[in-house]
Structure formats: C-alpha cells, structure tokens
Amino acid sequence: MPFPTILAITDDVIDLNALLAEITLPTTGAAAIFTGMVRGITRREPAHETLFLEYEAYKPMAEAKMQQVADEIRERWPVVEGIAIVQRVG
C-alpha cells in the first residue's frame, strides 16, 4: 500500500487539521508540522511594519521541486508514512 502524499499550491486557506487527517494512517505514531507566517513587525534595521505580502509561484517548477523533496524524504527515511507539502499563494 503506497503511503499518502499531498503536493499542492493553493490560494485557499490551508486547513492543517484536514491535511493531517489525510496523511495519517492507523500505523502513524507521530506527526511533525512546519508552518510559516509573516511577521507584522521586523525589528532589524531598518525596522519596519509589514503591511502585506503577495506570493506567487511558477506552478510546474514548484510542483516538480515539491515532488523532488517528497521523493528525497521517502528515500532517506523510508519509515515516514504520510507527506503533505502545501504552499499558499496570493
């Protein structure tokens, strides 16, 4: 049985609980989640407030890189079951 792999670029809000449910199997013993956020205030010089960011992606290249990362994870750590790599744009 192949392990679940989700690779996506979306402009929708990312639902971490839904992603976790999609990649978790009865044999899964742990999950590690990394999520990033935009800081509102940068204190480094020059200190400034971030009003907004706009992310974009060249989907074919980004999806190929996501697949490469997932393949490398599976090769290096074969016990990893579910993998979800999702990037929000917009």
C-alpha positions in Angstrom: 0.0 0.0 0.0 1.5 3.3 -1.0 1.8 6.0 1.7 -0.3 9.2 1.2 1.4 12.1 -0.4 -0.2 15.5 -0.9 1.6 18.2 -3.0 -0.3 21.3 -3.7 -0.1 25.0 -4.5 -3.3 26.8 -3.4 -4.7 30.3 -2.9 -7.1 28.9 -0.3 -6.6 28.9 3.5 -4.6 25.8 4.5 -6.5 23.6 6.9 -3.8 21.8 8.9 -6.2 19.5 10.7 -7.7 18.3 7.3 -4.2 17.8 5.9 -3.1 15.8 9.0 -6.2 13.7 8.7 -5.5 12.9 5.0 -1.9 11.7 5.7 -2.4 9.9 9.0 -2.8 6.1 8.9 -3.7 3.7 11.7 0.1 2.9 11.8 1.1 6.5 12.2 2.8 7.2 15.5 3.7 10.9 15.3 3.3 13.9 13.0 5.6 16.9 12.5 4.2 20.1 11.1 6.1 23.1 10.0 4.1 26.2 9.2 5.4 29.7 8.5 3.8 33.1 8.9 4.5 36.6 8.0 5.8 38.8 10.9 3.9 42.0 11.3 6.9 43.9 12.6 10.6 43.5 11.7 12.9 44.9 14.3 16.1 44.5 12.3 17.4 47.7 10.8 15.7 49.3 9.1 12.8 48.3 11.4 9.5 48.3 9.6 5.9 47.1 9.6 4.8 44.5 7.0 1.5 45.7 5.5 1.1 42.7 3.1 3.0 40.2 1.1 1.9 38.7 -2.2 3.2 35.2 -3.0 3.3 33.7 -6.5 4.7 30.6 -7.9 5.6 29.1 -11.3 3.4 26.0 -10.7 5.2 23.5 -12.9 8.6 24.2 -11.4 7.3 24.4 -7.8 5.3 21.2 -8.1 8.4 19.4 -9.6 10.5 20.7 -6.6 7.8 19.5 -4.1 7.9 16.1 -5.7 11.7 16.0 -5.5 11.6 16.9 -1.8 8.9 14.2 -1.2 11.0 11.6 -3.1 14.1 12.5 -1.1 12.2 12.2 2.2 11.0 8.7 1.2 14.4 7.6 0.1 16.2 8.9 3.2 13.6 8.0 5.7 11.5 5.0 4.5 9.6 4.8 7.7 7.9 8.2 7.0 4.3 7.4 6.1 2.3 10.5 5.0 3.8 13.6 3.5 2.0 16.9 2.8 3.8 19.8 1.2 1.4 22.7 0.5 2.3 26.3 -0.4 -0.3 29.1 -0.3 0.0 31.8 -2.9 -1.8 35.1 -3.3 
